[in-house]
Every structure is written in structure tokens, then in C-alpha cells.
Amino acid sequence: MGMISEFEDFVNKGNVMDLAVGVIIGGAFGKIVDSVVGDLLMPVITAATGGIDFANHFMPLDGKVYATLAEAKKAGTPVFAYGNFVTVLINFALLAFCVFLLVKAVNSMKKVEVPAPAAAPAIADDVKLLTEIRDLLKK
């Protein structure tokens, strides 16, 4: 068996294709969550906190003052970007919650398999015969 046919067997297995589809959908879903956090959620949080923009909360490690994180990075300054971390943390929490809801929905769609009632065990012929004899003797 050549390497190409082994590779074909590997790719044709269902798990590999399922994983590939999952990675592609996950990447697209991640972009959607990034947009929800950056374009919808963070502006609301910024408005609710009195105009605090988490993206520009940082601490330059060279001791100089910069107006924005982009300006500090452009200058090549090492920065402790804790505001960006908060944004990513909110992004992760939202993504994890969405995945939880998705898994919960898929699990609720699965049919609950009810085990069939166990059939009464078959009675052996000799036990049947002895039961009949007993019943006749009772009469």
C-alpha cells in the first residue's frame, strides 16, 4: 500500500472531514464573535462606564507617555496592554457561552433512547411440566 493510498484512506475517514468542517466553521464563528464583541458589546460597555475605551488601556514599559496603544506599538515600545486583554477575555467568555448554547441545543435535539422493556425470561420445559403437575395435585 503506497503512501498516497494511505493518505486517501486517512482523509476519507469521517472524523478527518468532520474536523476540517469544524475548524472552518469555527474560524468563521470566531470572526462573528469578534464583531459582536468589538462592534456591539464593547461600545455599550464603553458608554456604560462613562467613555472608558478598554482598547487604549495600556502601560508603556519604557516610562514614556503615549496617547494610544497603536502609537506606543508604532514607536516599538513594549507595552502591558491590559485593556486589550479585557477585550479578549470578554470575547472568550461570549464565545464559550455561545458554544455552550450550541452544544445544549444539539443535545436537546437528539432523541432520548428509552430502553425496551425486558422480556420475561423463557420458562424451561421441565419447570413448566413441574408447574402443571403441582397445579393438578392441588386440585
C-alpha positions, 0 to 999 in steps of 0.5 A: 500500500503506497503512501498516497493510498494511505493518505486517501484512506486517512482523509476519507475517514469521517472524523478527518472531514468532520474536523476540517468542517469544524475548524472552518466553521469555527474560524468563521464563528470566531470572526462573528464573535469578534464583531459582536464583541468589538462592534456591539458589546464593547461600545455599550460597555464603553458608554456604560462606564462613562467613555472608558475605551478598554482598547487604549488601556495600556502601560508603556514599559519604557516610562514614556507617555503615549496617547494610544496603544497603536502609537506606543506599538508604532514607536516599538515600545513594549507595552502591558496592554491590559485593556486589550486583554479585557477585550479578549477575555470578554470575547472568550467568555461570549464565545464559550457561552455561545458554544455552550448554547450550541452544544445544549441545543444539539443535545436537546435535539437528539432523541432520548433512547428509552430502553425496551422493556425486558422480556420475561425470561423463557420458562424451561420445559421441565419447570413448566411440566413441574408447574402443571403437575403441582397445579393438578395435585392441588386440585 
